[in-house]
Amino acid sequence: MIQNPLLVDEFKKAQIKASRPDYFRNLRVFEGLYREANALGVFPLKDPLEGIEVDIRLAGVLNVQKAS
């Protein structure tokens, strides 16, 4: 069990800041995920706008700001 989770979080954040982003590694990950989605039949979308109403409604709910 982790005794000090805040210290671990700070360590993780420091590790992320210290490492430079690797464009080609990220591209390989993206392409792998895209190929997997293709293999599962998710892409290409038959109707790209299917479910857009739900997405718009969800975005409206999530972006509500309280007037104070």
MOPAC internal coordinates of N, CA, C and O (Angstrom, degrees):
PM7 1SCF
backbone

  N    0.0000 0     0.00 0     0.00 0    0    0    0
  C    1.4500 1     0.00 0     0.00 0    1    0    0
  C    1.5250 1   108.91 1     0.00 0    2    1    0
  O    1.2310 1   120.90 1   -38.58 1    3    2    1
  N    1.3093 1   115.88 1   141.42 1    3    2    1
  C    1.4646 1   121.00 1  -179.39 1    5    3    2
  C    1.5236 1   108.88 1   -77.71 1    6    5    3
  O    1.2310 1   121.18 1   -54.81 1    7    6    5
  N    1.3269 1   115.36 1   125.19 1    7    6    5
  C    1.4599 1   120.74 1  -177.69 1    9    7    6
  C    1.5302 1   112.03 1   -77.23 1   10    9    7
  O    1.2310 1   120.61 1   142.33 1   11   10    9
  N    1.3391 1   116.43 1   -37.67 1   11   10    9
  C    1.4548 1   120.12 1  -176.69 1   13   11   10
  C    1.5331 1   109.27 1  -131.84 1   14   13   11
  O    1.2310 1   120.11 1   -92.53 1   15   14   13
  N    1.3358 1   117.40 1    87.47 1   15   14   13
  C    1.4657 1   119.80 1  -176.49 1   17   15   14
  C    1.5311 1   113.25 1   -64.41 1   18   17   15
  O    1.2310 1   119.73 1   150.29 1   19   18   17
  N    1.3198 1   118.12 1   -29.71 1   19   18   17
  C    1.4642 1   120.21 1   178.81 1   21   19   18
  C    1.5213 1   110.72 1   -65.43 1   22   21   19
  O    1.2310 1   120.55 1   140.86 1   23   22   21
  N    1.3166 1   116.56 1   -39.14 1   23   22   21
  C    1.4577 1   120.80 1   178.30 1   25   23   22
  C    1.5317 1   110.44 1   -65.18 1   26   25   23
  O    1.2310 1   120.45 1   140.66 1   27   26   25
  N    1.3164 1   116.74 1   -39.34 1   27   26   25
  C    1.4622 1   121.08 1   178.25 1   29   27   26
  C    1.5280 1   110.06 1   -65.17 1   30   29   27
  O    1.2310 1   120.14 1   137.56 1   31   30   29
  N    1.3333 1   117.33 1   -42.44 1   31   30   29
  C    1.4638 1   120.78 1   177.97 1   33   31   30
  C    1.5207 1   111.42 1   -61.85 1   34   33   31
  O    1.2310 1   120.32 1   136.89 1   35   34   33
  N    1.3197 1   116.99 1   -43.11 1   35   34   33
  C    1.4641 1   120.81 1   177.77 1   37   35   34
  C    1.5280 1   110.57 1   -62.01 1   38   37   35
  O    1.2310 1   120.54 1   139.46 1   39   38   37
  N    1.3300 1   116.57 1   -40.54 1   39   38   37
  C    1.4571 1   120.75 1   178.61 1   41   39   38
  C    1.5281 1   110.83 1   -62.78 1   42   41   39
  O    1.2310 1   120.48 1   135.29 1   43   42   41
  N    1.3309 1   116.69 1   -44.71 1   43   42   41
  C    1.4646 1   120.85 1   179.65 1   45   43   42
  C    1.5258 1   110.93 1   -61.83 1   46   45   43
  O    1.2310 1   120.40 1   136.55 1   47   46   45
  N    1.3261 1   116.84 1   -43.45 1   47   46   45
  C    1.4626 1   120.69 1   179.09 1   49   47   46
  C    1.5226 1   110.87 1   -62.81 1   50   49   47
  O    1.2310 1   120.43 1   139.84 1   51   50   49
  N    1.3320 1   116.78 1   -40.16 1   51   50   49
  C    1.4655 1   120.58 1   178.59 1   53   51   50
  C    1.5271 1   110.62 1   -65.18 1   54   53   51
  O    1.2310 1   120.05 1   140.85 1   55   54   53
  N    1.3285 1   117.50 1   -39.15 1   55   54   53
  C    1.4618 1   121.25 1   178.17 1   57   55   54
  C    1.5296 1   110.94 1   -63.37 1   58   57   55
  O    1.2310 1   120.72 1   137.83 1   59   58   57
  N    1.3226 1   116.23 1   -42.17 1   59   58   57
  C    1.4604 1   120.44 1  -179.90 1   61   59   58
  C    1.5223 1   110.51 1   -65.22 1   62   61   59
  O    1.2310 1   120.34 1   137.36 1   63   62   61
  N    1.3376 1   116.96 1   -42.64 1   63   62   61
  C    1.4617 1   120.48 1   179.35 1   65   63   62
  C    1.5228 1   111.50 1   -65.31 1   66   65   63
  O    1.2310 1   120.22 1   145.90 1   67   66   65
  N    1.3177 1   117.18 1   -34.10 1   67   66   65
  C    1.4639 1   121.30 1  -176.36 1   69   67   66
  C    1.5287 1   112.10 1   -75.85 1   70   69   67
  O    1.2310 1   120.08 1   153.75 1   71   70   69
  N    1.3148 1   117.44 1   -26.25 1   71   70   69
  C    1.4692 1   119.41 1  -177.29 1   73   71   70
  C    1.5267 1   109.98 1   -91.96 1   74   73   71
  O    1.2310 1   121.13 1   -40.82 1   75   74   73
  N    1.3190 1   115.45 1   139.18 1   75   74   73
  C    1.4541 1   120.81 1   178.42 1   77   75   74
  C    1.5175 1   109.03 1   -84.94 1   78   77   75
  O    1.2310 1   120.06 1   -34.01 1   79   78   77
  N    1.3409 1   117.48 1   145.99 1   79   78   77
  C    1.4592 1   119.22 1   177.56 1   81   79   78
  C    1.5278 1   110.67 1   -66.72 1   82   81   79
  O    1.2310 1   120.90 1   -41.34 1   83   82   81
  N    1.3069 1   115.89 1   138.66 1   83   82   81
  C    1.4601 1   121.81 1   179.69 1   85   83   82
  C    1.5317 1   108.15 1  -104.47 1   86   85   83
  O    1.2310 1   121.04 1   -77.98 1   87   86   85
  N    1.3175 1   115.62 1   102.02 1   87   86   85
  C    1.4625 1   121.47 1  -175.54 1   89   87   86
  C    1.5238 1   111.53 1   -57.70 1   90   89   87
  O    1.2310 1   120.10 1   132.59 1   91   90   89
  N    1.3160 1   117.41 1   -47.41 1   91   90   89
  C    1.4636 1   120.18 1  -175.29 1   93   91   90
  C    1.5245 1   111.83 1   -69.06 1   94   93   91
  O    1.2310 1   119.78 1   145.30 1   95   94   93
  N    1.3150 1   118.03 1   -34.70 1   95   94   93
  C    1.4721 1   120.46 1   176.08 1   97   95   94
  C    1.5303 1   109.52 1   -65.76 1   98   97   95
  O    1.2310 1   120.83 1   135.35 1   99   98   97
  N    1.3377 1   116.01 1   -44.65 1   99   98   97
  C    1.4613 1   120.05 1   178.89 1  101   99   98
  C    1.5255 1   111.11 1   -63.11 1  102  101   99
  O    1.2310 1   120.48 1   142.98 1  103  102  101
  N    1.3264 1   116.69 1   -37.02 1  103  102  101
  C    1.4576 1   120.53 1   178.13 1  105  103  102
  C    1.5305 1   110.84 1   -65.68 1  106  105  103
  O    1.2310 1   120.21 1   139.32 1  107  106  105
  N    1.3345 1   117.20 1   -40.68 1  107  106  105
  C    1.4722 1   120.46 1   177.51 1  109  107  106
  C    1.5262 1   110.70 1   -62.97 1  110  109  107
  O    1.2310 1   120.23 1   139.01 1  111  110  109
  N    1.3266 1   117.16 1   -40.99 1  111  110  109
  C    1.4666 1   120.61 1   178.54 1  113  111  110
  C    1.5263 1   109.76 1   -62.87 1  114  113  111
  O    1.2310 1   120.85 1   133.26 1  115  114  113
  N    1.3300 1   115.98 1   -46.74 1  115  114  113
  C    1.4683 1   120.19 1   179.74 1  117  115  114
  C    1.5231 1   111.35 1   -59.81 1  118  117  115
  O    1.2310 1   120.54 1   133.10 1  119  118  117
  N    1.3245 1   116.57 1   -46.90 1  119  118  117
  C    1.4624 1   119.80 1  -179.02 1  121  119  118
  C    1.5240 1   111.54 1   -64.04 1  122  121  119
  O    1.2310 1   120.41 1   142.92 1  123  122  121
  N    1.3300 1   116.83 1   -37.08 1  123  122  121
  C    1.4602 1   120.14 1   177.15 1  125  123  122
  C    1.5154 1   111.86 1   -64.14 1  126  125  123
  O    1.2310 1   120.61 1   137.10 1  127  126  125
  N    1.3314 1   116.44 1   -42.90 1  127  126  125
  C    1.4611 1   120.25 1   178.12 1  129  127  126
  C    1.5261 1   111.02 1   -65.51 1  130  129  127
  O    1.2310 1   120.76 1   141.89 1  131  130  129
  N    1.3340 1   116.15 1   -38.11 1  131  130  129
  C    1.4662 1   120.13 1   178.73 1  133  131  130
  C    1.5295 1   110.77 1   -65.46 1  134  133  131
  O    1.2310 1   120.49 1   137.02 1  135  134  133
  N    1.3359 1   116.68 1   -42.98 1  135  134  133
  C    1.4748 1   120.04 1   178.18 1  137  135  134
  C    1.5275 1   110.76 1   -63.23 1  138  137  135
  O    1.2310 1   120.46 1   140.66 1  139  138  137
  N    1.3233 1   116.73 1   -39.34 1  139  138  137
  C    1.4610 1   119.98 1   178.85 1  141  139  138
  C    1.5269 1   110.70 1   -65.05 1  142  141  139
  O    1.2310 1   120.37 1   137.95 1  143  142  141
  N    1.3313 1   116.89 1   -42.05 1  143  142  141
  C    1.4652 1   120.49 1   177.46 1  145  143  142
  C    1.5237 1   110.57 1   -62.21 1  146  145  143
  O    1.2310 1   120.40 1   140.18 1  147  146  145
  N    1.3279 1   116.84 1   -39.82 1  147  146  145
  C    1.4694 1   120.38 1   176.47 1  149  147  146
  C    1.5199 1   110.71 1   -62.50 1  150  149  147
  O    1.2310 1   120.35 1   135.97 1  151  150  149
  N    1.3228 1   116.94 1   -44.03 1  151  150  149
  C    1.4620 1   121.28 1  -179.02 1  153  151  150
  C    1.5272 1   111.26 1   -63.88 1  154  153  151
  O    1.2310 1   120.39 1   147.34 1  155  154  153
  N    1.3263 1   116.87 1   -32.66 1  155  154  153
  C    1.4616 1   120.90 1   179.02 1  157  155  154
  C    1.5254 1   112.57 1   -82.40 1  158  157  155
  O    1.2310 1   120.62 1   172.89 1  159  158  157
  N    1.3280 1   116.42 1    -7.11 1  159  158  157
  C    1.4604 1   120.15 1   178.39 1  161  159  158
  C    1.5129 1   114.36 1    85.63 1  162  161  159
  O    1.2310 1   119.88 1  -166.00 1  163  162  161
  N    1.3113 1   117.83 1    14.00 1  163  162  161
  C    1.4586 1   120.98 1  -179.71 1  165  163  162
  C    1.5257 1   110.72 1   -78.64 1  166  165  163
  O    1.2310 1   120.11 1   141.15 1  167  166  165
  N    1.3215 1   117.40 1   -38.85 1  167  166  165
  C    1.4699 1   122.81 1   178.46 1  169  167  166
  C    1.5084 1   108.95 1  -114.71 1  170  169  167
  O    1.2310 1   118.16 1   -31.86 1  171  170  169
  N    1.2777 1   121.10 1   148.14 1  171  170  169
  C    1.4617 1   128.05 1    -6.91 1  173  171  170
  C    1.5264 1   109.91 1   -73.51 1  174  173  171
  O    1.2310 1   121.09 1   -30.35 1  175  174  173
  N    1.3120 1   115.52 1   149.65 1  175  174  173
  C    1.4582 1   120.54 1  -178.84 1  177  175  174
  C    1.5244 1   110.02 1   -70.22 1  178  177  175
  O    1.2310 1   120.95 1   -42.25 1  179  178  177
  N    1.3208 1   115.79 1   137.75 1  179  178  177
  C    1.4646 1   119.65 1   177.83 1  181  179  178
  C    1.5243 1   110.09 1   -70.07 1  182  181  179
  O    1.2310 1   121.00 1   136.47 1  183  182  181
  N    1.3291 1   115.69 1   -43.53 1  183  182  181
  C    1.4655 1   121.41 1   177.31 1  185  183  182
  C    1.5256 1   107.41 1  -131.38 1  186  185  183
  O    1.2310 1   119.76 1   -79.46 1  187  186  185
  N    1.3320 1   118.07 1   100.54 1  187  186  185
  C    1.4654 1   120.75 1  -175.36 1  189  187  186
  C    1.5291 1   113.97 1   -60.38 1  190  189  187
  O    1.2310 1   119.82 1   155.23 1  191  190  189
  N    1.3265 1   117.94 1   -24.77 1  191  190  189
  C    1.4642 1   120.37 1  -178.18 1  193  191  190
  C    1.5234 1   113.04 1   -93.63 1  194  193  191
  O    1.2310 1   120.14 1  -175.45 1  195  194  193
  N    1.3295 1   117.33 1     4.55 1  195  194  193
  C    1.4599 1   120.25 1   179.43 1  197  195  194
  C    1.5255 1   109.47 1   -63.90 1  198  197  195
  O    1.2310 1   120.76 1   -53.66 1  199  198  197
  N    1.3169 1   116.16 1   126.34 1  199  198  197
  C    1.4582 1   121.07 1   178.66 1  201  199  198
  C    1.5154 1   114.40 1    82.69 1  202  201  199
  O    1.2310 1   119.64 1  -170.32 1  203  202  201
  N    1.3255 1   118.29 1     9.68 1  203  202  201
  C    1.4632 1   120.66 1  -177.71 1  205  203  202
  C    1.5312 1   111.14 1   -65.65 1  206  205  203
  O    1.2310 1   120.43 1   148.40 1  207  206  205
  N    1.3426 1   116.79 1   -31.60 1  207  206  205
  C    1.4606 1   119.64 1   179.92 1  209  207  206
  C    1.5230 1   110.78 1   -62.26 1  210  209  207
  O    1.2310 1   120.78 1   138.32 1  211  210  209
  N    1.3154 1   116.11 1   -41.68 1  211  210  209
  C    1.4669 1   120.80 1   178.88 1  213  211  210
  C    1.5248 1   109.88 1   -64.27 1  214  213  211
  O    1.2310 1   120.38 1   137.64 1  215  214  213
  N    1.3322 1   116.87 1   -42.36 1  215  214  213
  C    1.4630 1   120.41 1   179.56 1  217  215  214
  C    1.5226 1   111.30 1   -62.71 1  218  217  215
  O    1.2310 1   120.32 1   138.52 1  219  218  217
  N    1.3299 1   117.00 1   -41.48 1  219  218  217
  C    1.4655 1   120.85 1  -179.99 1  221  219  218
  C    1.5200 1   110.20 1   -66.03 1  222  221  219
  O    1.2310 1   120.23 1   136.84 1  223  222  221
  N    1.3247 1   117.17 1   -43.16 1  223  222  221
  C    1.4619 1   120.62 1   179.31 1  225  223  222
  C    1.5286 1   110.65 1   -63.88 1  226  225  223
  O    1.2310 1   120.19 1   137.39 1  227  226  225
  N    1.3197 1   117.24 1   -42.61 1  227  226  225
  C    1.4603 1   121.53 1   179.03 1  229  227  226
  C    1.5245 1   110.79 1   -63.78 1  230  229  227
  O    1.2310 1   120.15 1   138.12 1  231  230  229
  N    1.3308 1   117.32 1   -41.88 1  231  230  229
  C    1.4663 1   120.67 1   178.31 1  233  231  230
  C    1.5178 1   110.48 1   -62.66 1  234  233  231
  O    1.2310 1   120.18 1   140.56 1  235  234  233
  N    1.3254 1   117.25 1   -39.44 1  235  234  233
  C    1.4610 1   120.34 1   178.14 1  237  235  234
  C    1.5135 1   112.02 1   -63.61 1  238  237  235
  O    1.2310 1   120.49 1   138.91 1  239  238  237
  N    1.3237 1   116.66 1   -41.09 1  239  238  237
  C    1.4662 1   120.64 1   179.44 1  241  239  238
  C    1.5278 1   110.82 1   -67.33 1  242  241  239
  O    1.2310 1   120.18 1   137.89 1  243  242  241
  N    1.3216 1   117.27 1   -42.11 1  243  242  241
  C    1.4605 1   120.79 1  -176.95 1  245  243  242
  C    1.5209 1   113.01 1   -72.52 1  246  245  243
  O    1.2310 1   119.77 1   154.97 1  247  246  245
  N    1.3222 1   118.05 1   -25.03 1  247  246  245
  C    1.4556 1   121.26 1  -176.06 1  249  247  246
  C    1.5218 1   113.86 1   -99.51 1  250  249  247
  O    1.2310 1   120.23 1  -165.97 1  251  250  249
  N    1.3192 1   117.17 1    14.03 1  251  250  249
  C    1.4614 1   120.62 1   178.93 1  253  251  250
  C    1.5195 1   109.07 1   -68.94 1  254  253  251
  O    1.2310 1   121.25 1   -45.93 1  255  254  253
  N    1.3367 1   115.22 1   134.07 1  255  254  253
  C    1.4599 1   120.41 1   176.36 1  257  255  254
  C    1.5187 1   108.03 1  -116.82 1  258  257  255
  O    1.2310 1   121.04 1   -44.80 1  259  258  257
  N    1.3205 1   115.61 1   135.20 1  259  258  257
  C    1.4554 1   120.04 1   178.54 1  261  259  258
  C    1.5251 1   109.22 1   -76.93 1  262  261  259
  O    1.2310 1   120.85 1   -44.28 1  263  262  261
  N    1.3147 1   115.98 1   135.72 1  263  262  261
  C    1.4663 1   120.13 1   175.13 1  265  263  262
  C    1.5213 1   107.61 1   -83.89 1  266  265  263
  O    1.2310 1   120.75 1   -53.38 1  267  266  265
  N    1.3191 1   116.18 1   126.62 1  267  266  265
  C    1.4675 1   117.89 1  -179.70 1  269  267  266
  C    1.4971 1   110.89 1  -129.51 1  270  269  267
  O    1.2310 1   120.10 1   180.00 1  271  270  269

